[in-house]
Amino acid sequence: MSKRDYYEVLGVARDADAKAVKSAYRKLAMQFHPDQNPDNPEAEARFKEVGEAYAVLSDADKRAAYDRMGHAAFQNGGGGRGPFGGGGASAADFADIFEQVFGDAFGMGRRGGARRGGPSRGSDLRYDMEITLEEAFNGKDTVIRVPTTVTCERCEGSGAEPGTGVTTCTTCSGTGRIRRTQGFFTMEQTCPTCGGRGSYVETPCRACDGAGRVRQTRDLRVQIPAGVEDGMRIRLSGEGEAGAQGGPRGDLYIFVSVRPHDLYERDGPNLYCRAPVPMVTAALGGSIDAPTIDGGKVQIKVPEGAQTGERMRLKQKGMVRLNGGGARGDMYVELFVETPRKLTERQREILREFCDISGEGCNPESDGFLRKVRRFWDDVRGEDHPDGPRTGA
């Protein structure tokens, strides 16, 4: 099966600089990382594929060779059968690349801390929470149920049955890794005796089967701050999964989504809504009532001759600003003039009479539009317009 072009795998142009290559890899590696896609062989294959592509395109020499010869540059002795030489890249190689690029800044879903034996940090967890716009305005104090792993109380995380102990692995001397020398090369791999833990238990704990952790659903009280916006992430430190062998807990990340509202549209701290205005009120002027997000209402003065699309700004009637000390954004009310329906015969007569007695200036937008239309038709027919040629003609 032929390999895909490395540039195509990362979705970058052939002249992309190192920064663009790294940025593309970061995005794809996070998307297809096995911890984010458990039991998904397709995602795991894609993760390996982007790791292999990045290993070549991030190295100036390997990239130059690839640009000249393509995949053949790494076959038949040209650098080995894979970008790392020898028998190709392993999953550990790709994990190394991932850690080099991301460091500790992207802990979401990772397997934990140290790569060698010993305690390791627990995995981070994600919780999706949907709230209403009113709850985003007021803030929300709630309790959520989170399935997670916690330290086994029976063995206190050691994995050993109480009264027994944990034995340091003699094969790797507690490091979790062993080294083997072949010719001029020294290779390091996970210790086969302890599986990389650096120790083992002779009598596993009955409660956790030696894992040191058990599955449990926890109830956590969460305070959503007033002013939170759609897509924001809240981090609860130490509320993720328990670490292995007594390692620190991971974190819990709450991703907030705000449900669409029937009346308002939000843009940062500002709110926007549309309000109908009766035709008579728009013509003569008057006032209408509009609701506010805090549950109150405000009276809006409609100027005489108001038109559809005009906006009224209500200061400090929008959303609470996040960490703004109680300050609020503004609320913008867009007017739309409502044309009356189901008129009686008498109402029709009154409107016809109004139309008959209306002179110039009563409908300036319509009059101006009709003048432009007449001028356009005269230009099409090649006739002179009584008002003279258009400006700039």
Secondary structure, DSSP 8 states (H G I E B T S, - for coil): -----HHHHHT--TT--HHHHHHHHHHHHHHH-TTTSTT-HHHHHHHHHHHHHHHHHTSHHHHHHHHHHGGGGGSTTSS-SSTTSTT---HHHHHHHHHHHHTTS--TT---S-SSSS-B----EEEEEEE-HHHHHH-EEEEEEEEEEEE-TTTTTS-B-TT--EEE-TTTTTSSEEEEEETTEEEEEE-TTTTTSSEEESSB-TTTTTSSEEEEEEEEEEEE-TT--TT-EEEETT-S---BTT-----EEEEEEE---SS-EEETTEEEEEEEEEHHHHHH-EEEEEE-TTS-EEEEEE-TT--TT-EEEETT-S-B-TTSTT-B--EEEEEEEE---S--HHHHHHHHHHHHH--TTSSHHHHHHHHHHHHHHHHHHT---TT-S-TT-
